[in-house]
Amino acid sequence: MSDWKRDLKMLLAAAEGEGRSKPEGPSRVRGFISDVVVPAFEELAGELQEHERDVEVEHSDRMASIRVMKDGKEEFYYEVKVKAYRNKGFAFPVAPLRDPEGKTYRAEIHLRDRPLHQDVTNSTKEDLIRYFLHDYRRHLVWSL
């Protein structure tokens, strides 16, 4: 299914109230970490090792990270982490992934020195690989 078709299906399902009564926010985002982020990072690790990089992938139920090493030094650190936000309300017709206490959950990208505040919760494995390559390229260019 095309990405936009999947997005449309999710949008309409949320607008019609499917899943709103369940406290699935945190578990859905945690499932995203294990089902999408970790496989993306493991695929990246295999390819980076082909290019003479040492790579460490670590994960828990709330985060996944990939650490790229070159010549024994950290070259790049990239992490996707589950973040909870308490919101009073939304101006959007679609309810985000909320729990019964009203917390909203997102998976966000963090670099070693800062969060990027980029919500990747509904991204595919290929999307995450592209985001990684974009940020890795930016890091390498600015590190020269």
N, C-alpha and C positions, 0 to 999 in steps of 0.2 A: 504494500500500500504506500502510495506517495506520502511524503512528509506532510504536505498541506492537507491531504485527505485525513490523515491521522489526527492532525491538529484540529480540523473542523469537527471530526467525530467527538473528540475530547471536549471541545468547546460546547457543542450542543448537548452532550451528556451532562456536563456540569450545569448548564443553564436549565436543564429539565429536572435537576435535583438528584440525579443518580449518584449514590454514594455519599450524600451529604450527612446522612444520619450515622454513618460509621466513623469511628475515630481513626481513619486511615491515613491521615496526613503524615505522621512520622514514619509509620511502617512503609508507606508507599515510597517516600524519599529514600529510606534506608534500603529498600529493595532496588531502587534505581542505582544506588552505590554498588551493590553486589552484582546486579544483572547487566549494567551498562558501563559504569565507570571502570570497574576493575578489569573487565575484558578489554576495554579500550587501552588502558594503561599497560596491560600485559602484552597486547599486540604491539604497542609502541616500543616497549622494552625489548622485545625480540628484534625489531628492526634497528633500533639504536645500537644494540650489541653487534649487529652486522657492520656498523660504522665505527667500531672500536671505542664504544662508550660502555662504561660499567653502569648498570641501572638497577635501582632498588625500587620495588613496588611494595607498599605497605597499605593495609586496609583494616578497618574495623566496621562496625555497623553504622557509624556516623561519619566516616571519612575514608578517602583513598588518596594516596599520594604516589608520585613518581619522582625519583631523585636521579638526575643524570650526572655522572662523574666522568671527568676526563683527566688523565694523568694524575689520578689520586685526589683530585680536588673537585668539589661540587661545582658543576657548571650551571645547573638549572634545577629548581625545585618547583613542583606544580602539585596542587592539592584541590580536591573537590570535597567540600565539607557541608554537612547538614547544619543549617542555621534555623533557629526558631525566632520568630518575631511576634510580639503582641501588638495586635492592631485593633483599633477602635471601630473601623469600618472601611469599606472599599467603595470606590466610585465605579467599580466595574460590575457588569451583570453576572460575571462568573465567579463563583466562590472558589478561592484557592484551597490548597490542602490544609484544612484546619482541624484541630482536635477539639474536644468538648470544652476546654478552657479558653478557646478563642485564639490559640497560638497558630500562626501560619508557618509552614515549613518550606524551605527551599534548599536546593543544592547549589552552592556557590563556589566559584574559583578563587583560590588564594595562591599567591606567590610566596616566596620565602619572606619578603619584606613588607607585603601588604595584601589586603584583600582587593579583588577586582570588582566585587559587588555585582557580578554577572550571574544571573539566575540561569542555570543550565538544566533545571529539573525535567524538562520535557525534551531534552536533546537526545539524539541517537548516538550510537557508538562512533559513527563516522563524523558527526558534528563535533564530538569531544576531541577526536583526533585532529580535526581542522583547527579547533580553538587552541589546542596545545601547540600545534605547529606555528600558528600565527604568533602566539605569545613567546614561544621559543625563538623564533626568527627575530622578533623585536628585541628580546634579551640579548641575543648574540650580536646584533647590529649595534646596540647601545653599549655593549661591553668591550668593543674593540678599542 
